[in-house]
Amino acid sequence: MAVAGNTPTANFLTKIGKIQSAGCRLCRIAPEARGESTDGLAAETHGHINSVGCKGMATTVTAANHSIWRHLYDSMHAAQKPKSKLKFVTIDKQSNMSTLWRPEEFLRICSKEELAKKAQDIGVTMPVKKSQEARYNLYPQSFFVNRCWGRRPGGVTVAINKALQIVYILEFGRSTERDEGGFLEVKEAEANEQHTSIIDALKAAAPKCQFEQINFVVGVRGSVVESDFYTKLKRLDEQRRKKRVIGFSPIT
């Protein structure tokens, strides 16, 4: 019912005078059990309880995200044109950048040492998030390199030809369709921010290659913005006649 968007949230019930606090009731459970303060809880909205930001739903939402992304990723691979030069290199599971940059095909793009150096140079120019300050204070010299190696793209595809080597970093996001007009733009911005340091470091370490990020955003009820979604599939050499294999409900 929360996914369908018809469960009365605390935010809504507060507005109509049924309860006193708009704070998330799921986020409240754990601190109450520990006898801790429940002040400052996030407002309980449909968007909140369908996100990893909700402490009571984070595990479930993460599992749903991974399941849907795996379905999408496997379907894209299956629908690829037979003669495509694109190669999906993270078929079985997601890999962090440290693991990803071990095969020879990636080391030919640039060495791990060069990528680490550029990650450090670029990382120091970017602000450290408040949630990462404690780790930065413990390991200031290695923080930015470790952050780069720990990044875990949703998927990676590589296109190799004589003229140019193209690496696509793929990312996936889910959002409530109730955010009319904005759910695509907001998730695009979040995904781009997540991998900015990786893309910039790769471009600096391997200037002869092309690196692009492609984000796929799906509503929690399985809808997609058709014009955006299928344009991106086309860039990955998906066969148009097989697009229904991918199995999401288009919206305009």
Secondary structure, DSSP 8 states (H G I E B T S, - for coil): -TTTT-S--HHHHHHTTS-S--B-HHHHHHHHHTT---TT--B--HHHHTSTTSTTTHHHHHHHHHHHHHHHHHHHHHTB-TT--EEE--SSS---HHHHT-SHHHHTT--HHHHHHHHHHHHTTS---GGGHHHHHH-TTTHHHHHHHH---SEEEEEE-SS-EEEEEEEEEEE-TTSTTTHHHHHHHHHHHHHHHHHHHHHHH-TTSEEEEEEEEEETTSEEEHHHHHHHHHHTTB-GGGGGGG--EEE-
